[in-house]
Amino acid sequence: MRHIKVSRTALAVGTVVGLFHFFWAALVAAGWAKPLLDFILGLHFIELDIQIAPFALGTAAALVALTFAIGALFGLVFALVWNRLAGDGG
């Protein structure tokens, strides 16, 4: 197996996870989060009476930053484990 760059993997995974949550925040800001969530849950035969809180820019920024950091940490650990397993040739 080939080694992967730890920093690039951490950045890539962090970016993907952060972007996912950025788009969720954008859905909340646009007012589309509740209908989308109701649709997705309905496909799973789930009915929940939930509320989506009003959009707040500071909360959205914290969500994106925190999920980017957690994703980057996951990517870093993944790359370290991958490279460790790839190092012995089998």
N, C-alpha and C positions, 0 to 999 in steps of 0.2 A: 504494500500500500504506500501511497505517496504521502509525505508530510504536508500539512497545511499551515499557512501562516496564522499564528495565534491572534495577532492584532487585527488582521483583515477579517478573520472569522468573527471575532468579537464585534467589530464594527458592523459587519454585514447582518448578523443576527440582531444586534441592538437596533439597527436601522429598520429592519423589517418589523420587529415588534413595536417599535416606536411609531412607525407609519400606520400600522394597523390601528393603534389607539388614537393617532391624529385624525384618521378618517372617522372613527367613532365620535370624537369630539365635534367634528364638522357635521356629522349627522344630527347630533344633539343641537348644535347651533342653528341648523336649518329647520329643525322641528320634525325631522324624518326618523328619528331614533325609535320612538314608541311604535309607529306603524310597522317598521321593519322588524322590531323585536317581537311584536304580536304575530306577525306573519311567520317568522322563524319558529317561534314556540308552537304556533298552531300546526306547523308541519310535523312537530313531534308529539302532537296530541296533548299539549300542555296549555292550560289556561291559568294565568296568574294575574291578579289585580295589582299591578305595579305602577309606579310613577317615575318619570324621568325628571330629575331636578333641573331647574333652569340653568342655562349655559352660563358659566363664569370663566373668563379668560385665564385667571390665575389657577383655577382648578384644572383646566384643560392643559395648561403648560406643565403643571406638576405631574399630571397623569402621563403625558408624553415623555417628560424627562425621567420619571421613575421607571417607566416600562422600558425605555431605551437602556437605562443603566442595568436593570435586571436581565434584559435580553443580551446585553454585552457581556455580563458576567457569565451567563449560560453559555454563550458562544466561546468565551475564553476557556471555561472548564471543558467544554466539548472538544475544542482543538487540542488542549493539553492531553486529554485522555486518548484522543485519536492518534496523536503523534507518539504517545507512549506505546500504544498497541502496534503502531506501524513500525516502531523502531527495531523490534527484534526479528522482523522478517517473517512472522508467522503467527 
